[in-house]
Amino acid sequence: MTTHMKITQSLLNNLTDQAKASPRLRMNYDLRNSSEDQSQRMLNAIEPGSPLPIHRHRHSSETVVCLRGRLVEEFYDDLERMCTEAIELSPNGPTVALNIPAGQWHTVKALESGTVILEMKDGPYEPLGPEDTLEPALTTRILQFMEEEARSCSMDPGCITPEYVYRMWGGKVPLEEIKLAFPARRE
């Protein structure tokens, strides 16, 4: 006789503790029946700041259910590499779950500590190749940097210059490229 598995608060707490201790700031828990099970079902504890590239699953849709905490799923187009939509998920919010179609560029960001999602995909696990990750456009990266600076209260976004971005990014992106991509100031 097979016994059922309970997904308890204790399990979610343990998974969150493991995510906090991980350099990636996330940890998953396999929910498949066996290693021969050709589906993908897992719990995924994600902490704020967990680096997750913009990516796609070419051969599978992905269903995400927020069990605890808050997160935002961001969707991108592959032509402009710009965020086209951001949807917040939380167990008590207006959106609790969503289904991401196969091939859709997306990423997820935890908005609070202790966030855990139930993630499901079709078919067996397929590692992401270089063609399945997307580097955001430089203008998007600069805007995200400006928002992060404003959130951390370390800098008024109106005072951020291309030279400041260049210095803060350690000179890894040429100053001329930053100047060309720098967003127009809003009055």
Secondary structure as GFF3:
##gff-version 3
##sequence-region A 1 187
A	DSSP	alpha_helix	9	21	.	.	.	ID=ss1
A	DSSP	beta_strand	26	30	.	.	.	ID=ss2
A	DSSP	beta_strand	40	46	.	.	.	ID=ss3
A	DSSP	beta_strand	54	55	.	.	.	ID=ss4
A	DSSP	beta_strand	62	68	.	.	.	ID=ss5
A	DSSP	beta_strand	71	76	.	.	.	ID=ss6
A	DSSP	beta_strand	83	89	.	.	.	ID=ss7
A	DSSP	beta_strand	97	100	.	.	.	ID=ss8
A	DSSP	beta_strand	105	110	.	.	.	ID=ss9
A	DSSP	beta_strand	115	121	.	.	.	ID=ss10
A	DSSP	three_ten_helix	130	132	.	.	.	ID=ss11
A	DSSP	beta_strand	133	134	.	.	.	ID=ss12
A	DSSP	alpha_helix	138	151	.	.	.	ID=ss13
A	DSSP	three_ten_helix	157	159	.	.	.	ID=ss14
A	DSSP	alpha_helix	162	168	.	.	.	ID=ss15
A	DSSP	alpha_helix	175	181	.	.	.	ID=ss16
###
